[in-house]
Amino acid sequence: MFTVADLMTVNPYTLSETHTLFDAQALMNREEIRHIPILNTSGQLCGVVSQRDILAAQHSQLEGPCSDPQTLYNTPLRSVMSEHYMTVTPHASLKQAALYMQRHKIGCLPVVKGTSVVGIITDSDFVTIAINLLELQEESEPLGAEEDTLSEESRY
């Protein structure tokens, strides 16, 4: 049985609840990630910020009274982070984690051991598994099977 530990990203990037939207967006852009666990002053998980949270904050600012964009980017993460999150342990079943994420339409699960964040597993990790399984399936198929279904025609 595969576990979350087999697939998770170890030691994920984290920010504190006092970091700003600007900090989160900069980290996401630089590291090409979409989810950041947020830690309190004791170093314990207290929330998660996703790329969607940042976009929602920007959108709400656009709908509100016109103000300085700098104000938005100086907003502390504690005011936009999701405080309703689920965690998983490293030894949890990979299938159970995937089913939970699908059922609840969430993009990540912080992985905790005790009170420490030790990893993160995301929907992108499961796409990677699917691609690897498809590649294995293609390797086991007889040659030429793929040619029957692909066409080089362009439709513009």
Helices and strands as residue ranges (DSSP letters): G 4-6, E 9-10, E 15-16, H 21-31, E 35-39, E 45-50, H 51-63, H 69-73, G 77-79, H 94-104, E 108-113, E 116-122, H 123-140
